[in-house]
Amino acid sequence: MASSAWDSDIVILAAGSWSSRITVAGAEPAPVKPIRGQLLQLLGPRGLLQRVIWGAAGYLVPWPDGTVLVGATVEDVGFDENVTQEARHHLLDMAVTLVPGLKDAGISDMRAGLRPRGPDELPLIGHSQVVPGLIYATGHYRNGVLLAPLTAQIVRRLVFEPGYVPIAALAPERCGRL
Ligand SMILES: Cc1cc2nc3c(=O)[nH]c(=O)nc-3n(C[C@H](O)[C@H](O)[C@H](O)COP(=O)(O)OP(=O)(O)OC[C@H]3O[C@@H](n4cnc5c(N)ncnc54)[C@H](O)[C@@H]3O)c2cc1C
């Protein structure tokens, strides 16, 4: 594949689970690791669930198309995005324990994704203290969808408002020479 290079005054490192693989001269690799999550989509009896159900081991979400989303595993297995039989059984058992009416439900889909987890499970959002022009927006772990609008707002302010100081608890330098 042909490679290209762009010059920019500002670069935003927002590569999720792959953030540690991006080499930045002068900075340590971002200490973000992938945590696999597997999900099942069940074809349960239509209308069985009316709302989200949380249990100690997972959750069930009724979708508008009548299927039920069953989530999710939390696995420290590196960059492996495969689905497994073990997770299939675990998620099915968990779903049936929460809602016995799902006992005979079929499986319409199973998928896996990687959650980007930092050392303290909080995102890293802010200017690099060692590389001028570099901004981190990574490590959102289990809440990256929920936090996307807020993260976008913070990054916009970091880019366009000189002197803007974001949330101290998210400062990237708490996690190393970043
Ligand atoms: C099973 C599961 C359930 C989840 N449920 C929820 C939930 O209910 N609510 C919630 O808020 N969050 C949830 N999450 C977490 C959420 O998906 C993540 O926090 C979020 O995706 C992180 O967003 P991101 O943009 O930082 O990283 P990603 O979504 O991983 O995006 C990073 C992107 O960077 C790209 N990339 C990597 N390397 C490079 C490179 N060198 N150059 C260019 N591009 C690159 C990747 O291809 C990818 O597209 C869940 C995750 C999983 C796996």
The ligand as an SDF file (V2000), in Angstrom:
LIG
                    3D

 53 58  0  0  0  0  0  0  0  0999 V2000
  -18.7190   -5.1460   23.3720 C   0  0  0  0  0  0  0  0  0  0  0  0
  -18.5500   -3.6740   23.6260 C   0  0  0  0  0  0  0  0  0  0  0  0
  -19.5870   -2.9460   24.1760 C   0  0  0  0  0  0  0  0  0  0  0  0
  -19.4650   -1.5890   24.4150 C   0  0  0  0  0  0  0  0  0  0  0  0
  -20.5150   -0.9010   24.9330 N   0  0  0  0  0  0  0  0  0  0  0  0
  -20.4020    0.4190   25.1440 C   0  0  0  0  0  0  0  0  0  0  0  0
  -21.4980    1.1540   25.6470 C   0  0  0  0  0  0  0  0  0  0  0  0
  -22.5780    0.6150   25.9050 O   0  0  0  0  0  0  0  0  0  0  0  0
  -21.3420    2.4910   25.8410 N   0  0  0  0  0  0  0  0  0  0  0  0
  -20.1660    3.1250   25.5780 C   0  0  0  0  0  0  0  0  0  0  0  0
  -20.0920    4.3310   25.7710 O   0  0  0  0  0  0  0  0  0  0  0  0
  -19.1150    2.4570   25.0850 N   0  0  0  0  0  0  0  0  0  0  0  0
  -19.1940    1.1140   24.8700 C   0  0  0  0  0  0  0  0  0  0  0  0
  -18.1320    0.4140   24.4110 N   0  0  0  0  0  0  0  0  0  0  0  0
  -16.8170    1.0770   24.3250 C   0  0  0  0  0  0  0  0  0  0  0  0
  -16.6640    1.8830   23.0660 C   0  0  0  0  0  0  0  0  0  0  0  0
  -16.9220    1.0790   21.9270 O   0  0  0  0  0  0  0  0  0  0  0  0
  -15.2260    2.4290   23.0400 C   0  0  0  0  0  0  0  0  0  0  0  0
  -14.9420    3.1190   24.2300 O   0  0  0  0  0  0  0  0  0  0  0  0
  -15.0770    3.3730   21.8630 C   0  0  0  0  0  0  0  0  0  0  0  0
  -15.2580    2.6810   20.6470 O   0  0  0  0  0  0  0  0  0  0  0  0
  -13.7060    4.0350   21.8490 C   0  0  0  0  0  0  0  0  0  0  0  0
  -13.7250    4.9510   20.7890 O   0  0  0  0  0  0  0  0  0  0  0  0
  -12.4080    5.4270   20.0780 P   0  0  0  0  0  0  0  0  0  0  0  0
  -12.8350    6.2520   18.9110 O   0  0  0  0  0  0  0  0  0  0  0  0
  -11.4530    5.9910   21.0650 O   0  0  0  0  0  0  0  0  0  0  0  0
  -11.7220    4.0580   19.5690 O   0  0  0  0  0  0  0  0  0  0  0  0
  -12.2340    3.0960   18.4090 P   0  0  0  0  0  0  0  0  0  0  0  0
  -13.7120    3.0970   18.3230 O   0  0  0  0  0  0  0  0  0  0  0  0
  -11.5340    1.7880   18.6530 O   0  0  0  0  0  0  0  0  0  0  0  0
  -11.6670    3.7770   17.1080 O   0  0  0  0  0  0  0  0  0  0  0  0
  -10.2680    3.8770   16.8820 C   0  0  0  0  0  0  0  0  0  0  0  0
  -10.0860    3.9640   15.3850 C   0  0  0  0  0  0  0  0  0  0  0  0
   -8.7280    4.2470   15.1140 O   0  0  0  0  0  0  0  0  0  0  0  0
   -8.3580    3.5100   13.9730 C   0  0  0  0  0  0  0  0  0  0  0  0
   -6.9030    3.3630   13.9450 N   0  0  0  0  0  0  0  0  0  0  0  0
   -6.1130    2.5670   14.7070 C   0  0  0  0  0  0  0  0  0  0  0  0
   -4.8260    2.7380   14.3880 N   0  0  0  0  0  0  0  0  0  0  0  0
   -4.7760    3.6660   13.3990 C   0  0  0  0  0  0  0  0  0  0  0  0
   -3.7350    4.2520   12.6470 C   0  0  0  0  0  0  0  0  0  0  0  0
   -2.4570    3.9310   12.8570 N   0  0  0  0  0  0  0  0  0  0  0  0
   -4.0610    5.1620   11.7130 N   0  0  0  0  0  0  0  0  0  0  0  0
   -5.3480    5.5050   11.4980 C   0  0  0  0  0  0  0  0  0  0  0  0
   -6.3930    4.9800   12.1890 N   0  0  0  0  0  0  0  0  0  0  0  0
   -6.1020    4.0700   13.1190 C   0  0  0  0  0  0  0  0  0  0  0  0
   -9.0900    2.1840   14.1570 C   0  0  0  0  0  0  0  0  0  0  0  0
   -9.2000    1.5020   12.9350 O   0  0  0  0  0  0  0  0  0  0  0  0
  -10.4240    2.6620   14.6760 C   0  0  0  0  0  0  0  0  0  0  0  0
  -11.2970    2.9500   13.6300 O   0  0  0  0  0  0  0  0  0  0  0  0
  -18.2410   -0.9380   24.1130 C   0  0  0  0  0  0  0  0  0  0  0  0
  -17.1980   -1.6660   23.5360 C   0  0  0  0  0  0  0  0  0  0  0  0
  -17.3390   -3.0130   23.2800 C   0  0  0  0  0  0  0  0  0  0  0  0
  -16.2090   -3.7860   22.6520 C   0  0  0  0  0  0  0  0  0  0  0  0
  1  2  1  0
  2  3  1  0
  2 52  2  0
  3  4  2  0
  4  5  1  0
  4 50  1  0
  5  6  2  0
  6  7  1  0
  6 13  1  0
  7  8  2  0
  7  9  1  0
  9 10  1  0
 10 11  2  0
 10 12  1  0
 12 13  2  0
 13 14  1  0
 14 15  1  0
 14 50  1  0
 15 16  1  0
 16 17  1  0
 16 18  1  0
 18 19  1  0
 18 20  1  0
 20 21  1  0
 20 22  1  0
 22 23  1  0
 23 24  1  0
 24 25  2  0
 24 26  1  0
 24 27  1  0
 27 28  1  0
 28 29  2  0
 28 30  1  0
 28 31  1  0
 31 32  1  0
 32 33  1  0
 33 34  1  0
 33 48  1  0
 34 35  1  0
 35 36  1  0
 35 46  1  0
 36 37  1  0
 36 45  1  0
 37 38  2  0
 38 39  1  0
 39 40  1  0
 39 45  2  0
 40 41  1  0
 40 42  2  0
 42 43  1  0
 43 44  2  0
 44 45  1  0
 46 47  1  0
 46 48  1  0
 48 49  1  0
 50 51  2  0
 51 52  1  0
 52 53  1  0
M  END
$$$$
